């Protein structure tokens, strides 16, 4: 699995390095295992630099396993964040589809990404590099995840064939920050 905590740390650190201090967060749904470690990474970084997290700027995706709901939820939750009239300069979304929804919502409100609000996602889905603006995101090393999983499976098969014990294996792979057009430094 990807190190979700480290990935979230990379994302918020990037926004912080650009001067963003009023950051809105769209958290992942509780039913997804990725949500808690990503939130831990955010909170850990925020504590380390004494960056307050305003609870009025934190929204949470509804519990759903339907990946298509993320765009609509990102759109709707960003609308709600804007209605609070609490100023923010960046949005950190749980995943790329949520970030796309947030960008659409900002545009509908007359705000430009990244001029008025930077947006960062997580996953690096194919449209992230094709969207306008292209999405700054945290890339999951899918090829490395796949080859590592195959290696673990092969080890298990070999262990079974040789009638030896094989203990469960967990490996975390490092994510990578991909900086594109959806984030910029505050001026």
C-alpha positions as CSV (number, residue, x, y, z in Angstrom):
1,X,0.0,0.0,0.0
2,X,1.0,3.6,-0.4
3,X,2.1,5.5,2.7
4,X,-1.1,7.7,2.9
5,X,0.1,9.5,6.0
6,X,3.4,10.6,4.2
7,X,1.4,11.5,1.1
8,X,-0.9,13.8,3.0
9,X,2.1,15.3,4.7
10,X,3.7,16.1,1.3
11,X,0.5,17.8,0.1
12,X,-0.1,20.1,3.1
13,X,3.7,20.8,3.3
14,X,3.5,22.0,-0.4
15,X,0.6,24.3,0.3
16,X,2.3,25.6,3.5
17,X,5.5,26.2,1.5
18,X,3.5,28.4,-0.9
19,X,2.4,30.6,2.0
20,X,-1.1,29.1,2.5
21,X,-2.3,29.3,6.1
22,X,-6.0,29.3,5.7
23,X,-6.5,25.8,4.2
24,X,-9.9,24.1,3.7
25,X,-9.9,20.3,3.9
26,X,-12.2,17.8,2.4
27,X,-11.6,14.6,4.4
28,X,-12.2,11.1,3.1
29,X,-15.1,9.1,4.2
30,X,-14.7,7.0,7.4
31,X,-15.5,3.8,5.5
32,X,-12.2,4.1,3.5
33,X,-9.0,2.8,5.1
34,X,-7.0,5.6,3.4
35,X,-9.0,8.4,5.2
36,X,-7.6,8.1,8.7
37,X,-3.9,8.0,7.8
38,X,-4.2,10.9,5.4
39,X,-5.9,13.0,8.2
40,X,-3.1,11.9,10.6
41,X,-0.5,13.2,8.1
42,X,-2.3,16.5,7.9
43,X,-2.7,16.9,11.6
44,X,0.9,15.9,12.3
45,X,2.3,18.4,9.9
46,X,0.0,21.2,11.1
47,X,1.1,20.5,14.7
48,X,4.8,20.6,13.7
49,X,4.5,24.1,12.3
50,X,1.8,25.3,14.7
51,X,-0.7,25.7,11.8
52,X,-4.2,25.9,13.2
53,X,-6.9,23.7,11.5
54,X,-10.1,25.7,11.5
55,X,-13.0,23.2,12.1
56,X,-15.2,25.5,10.0
57,X,-13.0,24.8,7.1
58,X,-13.1,21.0,7.4
59,X,-15.7,19.0,5.5
60,X,-16.0,15.2,5.2
61,X,-17.0,13.1,2.2
62,X,-20.1,11.0,2.9
63,X,-19.6,7.3,3.5
64,X,-19.8,5.8,0.0
65,X,-17.8,3.2,-1.8
66,X,-19.0,4.6,-5.2
67,X,-16.0,6.4,-6.7
68,X,-18.3,8.4,-9.0
69,X,-19.8,10.2,-5.9
70,X,-16.5,11.9,-5.1
71,X,-16.8,14.6,-7.9
72,X,-20.3,15.5,-6.9
73,X,-19.5,15.5,-3.2
74,X,-16.4,17.6,-3.8
75,X,-18.6,20.1,-5.6
76,X,-21.3,20.2,-3.0
77,X,-18.9,20.4,0.0
78,X,-16.9,23.2,-1.6
79,X,-20.2,25.1,-2.0
80,X,-20.9,24.6,1.7
81,X,-17.4,25.8,2.6
82,X,-17.9,28.9,0.5
83,X,-21.3,29.6,2.2
84,X,-19.6,29.7,5.6
85,X,-18.0,33.0,4.5
86,X,-14.8,31.8,6.1
87,X,-11.9,32.9,3.9
88,X,-9.5,30.2,2.7
89,X,-6.8,30.3,0.1
90,X,-6.4,26.6,-0.6
91,X,-8.3,23.4,-0.6
92,X,-6.7,20.0,0.1
93,X,-9.0,17.3,-1.2
94,X,-9.1,13.7,-0.2
95,X,-8.6,12.5,-3.8
96,X,-8.4,13.8,-7.3
97,X,-12.0,13.4,-8.2
98,X,-13.0,15.4,-5.1
99,X,-10.5,18.0,-6.2
100,X,-12.1,18.2,-9.6
101,X,-15.5,18.8,-8.0
102,X,-14.0,21.5,-5.8
103,X,-12.4,23.3,-8.8
104,X,-15.8,23.2,-10.6
105,X,-17.6,24.6,-7.6
106,X,-15.0,27.4,-7.2
107,X,-15.4,28.2,-10.9
108,X,-19.2,28.3,-10.5
109,X,-18.7,30.8,-7.6
110,X,-16.6,33.0,-9.9
111,X,-13.2,32.0,-8.4
112,X,-10.2,30.9,-10.5
113,X,-7.9,28.1,-9.6
114,X,-5.1,28.8,-8.6
115,X,-5.4,32.6,-8.8
116,X,-8.1,32.8,-6.1
117,X,-7.7,29.4,-4.5
118,X,-5.1,26.6,-4.9
119,X,-6.4,23.0,-5.0
120,X,-4.5,19.8,-4.4
121,X,-5.6,16.2,-4.8
122,X,-4.3,12.7,-4.1
123,X,-3.9,9.7,-6.4
124,X,-2.7,11.2,-9.8
125,X,-5.5,9.8,-11.9
126,X,-5.1,10.2,-15.6
127,X,-7.3,13.3,-16.0
128,X,-5.1,15.1,-13.4
129,X,-2.5,15.9,-16.0
130,X,-5.1,16.7,-18.7
131,X,-7.5,18.9,-16.8
132,X,-7.4,22.7,-17.1
133,X,-5.7,23.7,-14.9
134,X,-3.7,20.5,-14.5
135,X,-4.0,19.2,-11.0
136,X,-1.3,19.3,-8.4
137,X,-1.6,15.9,-6.6
138,X,0.1,13.1,-4.7
139,X,1.0,10.3,-7.0
140,X,0.5,6.7,-5.9
141,X,3.3,4.6,-7.4
142,X,0.8,2.2,-9.1
143,X,3.5,0.2,-11.1
144,X,5.6,-0.3,-8.0
145,X,2.6,-1.2,-5.9
146,X,1.6,-3.8,-8.5
147,X,5.1,-5.3,-8.8
148,X,5.6,-5.4,-5.1
149,X,2.2,-7.2,-4.7
150,X,3.2,-9.8,-7.3
151,X,6.5,-10.3,-5.5
152,X,4.7,-10.9,-2.2
153,X,2.3,-13.4,-3.9
154,X,5.2,-15.2,-5.5
155,X,6.9,-15.5,-2.1
156,X,3.7,-17.0,-0.7
157,X,3.4,-19.5,-3.6
158,X,7.1,-20.5,-3.2
159,X,6.6,-20.9,0.6
160,X,3.5,-23.1,0.0
161,X,5.3,-25.2,-2.6
162,X,8.2,-25.7,-0.2
163,X,5.9,-26.4,2.7
164,X,7.3,-23.6,4.8
165,X,5.6,-20.9,6.9
166,X,4.8,-17.6,5.2
167,X,3.8,-14.7,7.4
168,X,1.6,-11.9,6.2
169,X,3.6,-9.1,4.6
170,X,2.7,-5.4,4.7
171,X,4.8,-2.9,2.8
172,X,4.3,0.9,2.5
173,X,5.6,2.6,-0.6
174,X,6.5,6.2,-0.8
175,X,4.2,8.6,-2.7
176,X,5.4,11.4,-4.8
177,X,4.2,15.1,-5.0
178,X,3.4,16.1,-8.6
179,X,3.3,19.9,-8.8
180,X,1.2,21.2,-11.7
181,X,-1.0,24.3,-12.4
182,X,-3.6,24.1,-9.7
183,X,-1.4,25.5,-6.9
184,X,0.6,28.6,-6.6
185,X,2.3,30.8,-4.1
186,X,0.3,33.5,-2.4
187,X,1.3,37.0,-3.5
